[in-house]
Amino acid sequence: MTGPLSQHVEQTSRWIYSGVWGVLVKWFKVPAKPPELPMLPGEIPDVFQPAEGFLRYLKFQFWIGLTAFDGAILIGWIAIVLASPKWGAVLALPALAIAILPDIVAYIAIHLQYDTTWYVMTQRSLRIRRGIWTIRETTITFENVQNVTVNQGPVQRFFGIADVQVDTAGGGGHAAGKEQAGAGASHRGIIAGVADPQRIRDLILSRLRHSQTAGLGDELPEPRVAARWSPAHIAALSEIRDLLQFKETHPAA
């Protein structure tokens, strides 16, 4: 759908979306701000959302399906017009409404998915939040991370985005926030639709290495210094040993 009609639908969708978002935030307690994580004093977390390319990617997926749907409606309406122009005129407005309403619903759903997705990363852990009616949070502690990979399909590459997949073991997320569970009690967090996946992957790996060597940011224990005996110490200990042996062999002395 292009031209003035498409612009009008876009403006109408934005107006409806602003009202829907206000209702969700006020009445359904949908968080409008990013989640929080425990932090070290003075630490500033990395807080971000999916890239704008992620919105275009979601809309592209929707338009692929909607094109076939609108095409079927158009073909059916043309067939009715050819068979009965009177009925074609009567059904023109309902057919137009059926073609437009899914656009508005999709606009709202896609933007809600984008606006309610947050990623927060500290020196110790990562938290992913998404969802509207059911809000899901996945919290991953870096010491539990086993693998970090970047996944990018051809369509994602076209829109300049990719997903960063973080796999853990041993309960790296909340029970309500398991994005995927596999064998061996593994958990998975997906940072979807980001424009700089390699930077995020490298950042996670660097914090993983830091947590493994420094105990999640704690100070490293001081190394033990091996005891060193000087010749004077050895001579003094030898005299004490000889004196003890003399007293054992000469108790009356």
N, C-alpha and C positions, 0 to 999 in steps of 0.2 A: 504494500500500500504506500503510494507516494503522492506528492502534491499537497494542495491545501487541505484535503481531507485528512491526510496523515498528520499534518501539523495540528489540526483541530483536535484530533484524537489524542495526540501527545499532550497538548495543553489541558484537555479534560482529564486525562489520566493523572497528571501532576496535581491538579486541584483535588481530585478524589483521594489521591495518595496522601496528601498533606493532612486531610481529615482523618483518614484511616490510621495514619501514624500517630496522630495526637490521641486518638481513642485508645490505641494499644498501649501507649506509654502511660496514660493517665489511669485508665480503668482496668487494664489487664496486667499492669506492672511489668511491661516489657522494658528491660534496662536500656536506657538511651546512651549510657556511658560504657566504656570498656571495663572488663573485670579487673580486679586488683589481685596482687600477689605479695606475699611477704618479701621485704627487701632489706638489704643492708643499709645502715645509716648513710645518707647522702647519695644513694644509688638512684639513677634515673632509668626507668624501664624502657624497652623498645615496644611501642604501641603502634599497631598498624592494622589496616583492613585490606581486603583484596584490591587489586589494581582496577582502574576504570576499564581496562580491557576485559576484565572478568564480566562486567555488565554487558558489554557488547557480545561476548562469547555466549552468555546465557540467552540473550535476545536472539542471537543467530540460531541457536538450537530450537527456540520457540518458533521462529519464522519458518524453519524447515517443515515443521509439522503443520503450522497454520496455513501455509501456502496450499498444501493438498486439501485441507479442510475448506478454505475459502474457494478454491477452484471447483470443488464438488458442488458447493452452494451456487456458485455462478452458473455452472453448467446446468444444474437443475432448474434454476430460475429462467434461464434462456429457453430451455425446453418447454417450460410452462407458458412463457410468452408466445412462443411459436404455435403452441397448441391452442391457447386461449389468451389473447391479449388482455381481456378483462381481468382474469385471475392473475395474470402477470402483474398488472398494475396494483391489484389488491395486496399481493404478496411482496411487493418491492420493498416496502418499509420493514416488514419482519425479516426479510432476507438480509437487508443492510444491517439491522440490529444484531442479527446472529453473527454477521461477519465482524462487527465492530466490538461487541461486548467482550469476546475473548482477548482482544488486544488490550483492553483496559484492565481486565483481570490479570493478564500476564505481566503487564507493566507493574502493577501493584505487587504481585507475588515476587517478581524478580528483584525489585528494589528493596522489598522487605528482607529477602534473603541476603542481599548485599549489606544493608544497613545494620543488620543484627549479627553480622559475622565480625569477630574481633580476634586479634592475635596479640598476646602480651608476653614478652620475654624478659626475664631478669638474668642475673649471673647464675642463678641456681636452677631455674625451672622455666617451663613454657606452659601457657594456658591458652586454650582455644575455646571460644564460645560461639555457638550458632543456634538458631531456632527461634520460633515465635511462640507458638502455643506450648510446645515442649522445649524448654531451653536446655541445651546440652553443653556441658563444660568438660573438657579433657585437660587434665593437669599432668604434665610430664616432668619428672625430675631428671636433670641431665645425667646424674650418675647411673640411672637405669637405662639410658639409651644404648641400643645395640647397633642400630643402622640408620643412616640418613641418606635418602635417595631423592633425586629430582625426576619427575615424570612429566613428559610433555608430548602430547599427540600432535598430529599435523595441523588440526584446526586451532589448537591452543597456540602453536607456533605462529600461525597467521595473525592471531590477536596479541601476540607478544606476552603470553603468560605461561605459567607452568605450576605444578603442584610440588610441594616439598613434603615427602612422606617420612615420618619419624616413627621407628619401631622400637619398642621397649619390651622388657620381660620383667616379671615379678611384681606386677601391679603398679604400672606407671601412671594410671589415670583413675578418676573417680568411677564408682560403679555405674552412675548414670551418664557418664561421659565416654564410655568405650566406643570409639568410632568403629573399631573392628577388633574382634578377639579371635585368636588362632590357637594353634597347638602350643602347649607349654605355657599357658597363661600369659601369652604375649598381648600387647596392646599397641594401638596404632593411632597416631595423630596426623591429620592431613592439613597442611597450610595451603589452602587452595587458592588458585588464581592470583599469584603474585608475579610482579614484573621483574624482580631481581632474585630468582631462586638460588643461584649459585652463592650470592652474598649471604643469604639467610642460611644456607647449608653450611658454609664455611664458618659462620658465626656460631652455629649450634655445635659444630665439631670442636671449635676452639674452646668453648665453654665446657664441653664434655671432657676434653683433655685437662682443663684446669680443675674440674671437679674431681677427676681421678687422682691427680697428683697432690691437690691441696685439700682434699676432704670437703668439697662443696664450699670453698672459699675460706675455710678455717686456716689458721696459721700452721705452717709445717712444724712438726716437732723438732726441737733442737737435737742435732746429732750427738751421740754419745762419744766422749773423748776417752780413748783407751788410756788406762793408768800407766804412768811411766815411773820407774824406780831408779833413783840415782845410786851411784856406788856407796854413798854415805848411808842411804836407807838400807841397802843390802848388808852392809857391815854391821849396822845397829841390830838388824833382825838376826844376824848370825850370832852376835854376842848374847842376845836374849835366848836363843835356842841353846847355846852352849851352857848358859847359866841354869836353865831349866833341867838339862840333862845332868849337870853336876849335882843338883839338889836331889834328883831322883836316885842317883847312885851313892850319895853321901847324905842320908837324911839327918845324921847327927851333927853335921857341920853347920 
